[in-house]
Amino acid sequence: MPTVVSSTAGSDTTLWTTDGEYLTEFASGEAEVRSRVFKGLVLRREWLDPKALPDVEACLREAEGKA
């Protein structure tokens, strides 16, 4: 199930997923996004802001603790 990220700003980032032929909003308003493909993978929505990308190593350490 591919997911498309529509980049806006921080917590306003909108995630889309395919639903047959259509795109539907995914994880709307949630601070954490749980992967539907990789069991246990959790991303913080704020990490997806292209204008303020966080430190990758810090994100990986935090994500590892949530798995």
N, C-alpha and C positions, 0 to 999 in steps of 0.2 A: 504494500500500500504506500506509494510514494507521497511525500509531503512537500509542499511548496511553501517557502517562507516569503511573505510579503514584507519587506523591510520598511519600517517606519521609525519609531523611536521607543527604545526601552520597553516598558511594560505595554506599550501600544502595538507591539509587533503582532501581526495577524498571521496565524498559521492556517494553511489550507491542506486538505487531503482529498484524494480522488474517491468518488463514490459512484462507481460505474463510469458514465460519461461526464459526470458533473464534479465540480469542486465544492466542497463543503468546509465550513470553518471548523477548526480542530482546537481543542483545549482553550476555548474562549474564556478570557478573564482569569485563568489560573496562573499562579506565580511559578509553578513547576509544570514542566511538560514531560509526561512519561511516554517513552518510546513504545510503539505498537509492534515494532520489529525486534528490538534488542531487549529482552527481558531484564528488568532491573535498571535500565539506563534512564536517568532522570536529569533533565536540563533545566536550569533556571531561565525563565523567559528573558531576564535582563542580559544574559550572556549573548543573546542573539541580536543585540543592537549594533549594527555595523558602524555607527558613529562613536561608540564607546566600548570597543571590544576589551574584555577583561584579560588578565594574564592567563594564558593557556594552562600552565602548570598548576596554578591555584585552582582553576576550574576542574582539572582532572583529579586533583587531590580531594576536592569536595565531592565530586561525582562518585569517586571510589568509595567514600564513606557512606553514601546513600544506597549503594547497590545491595 
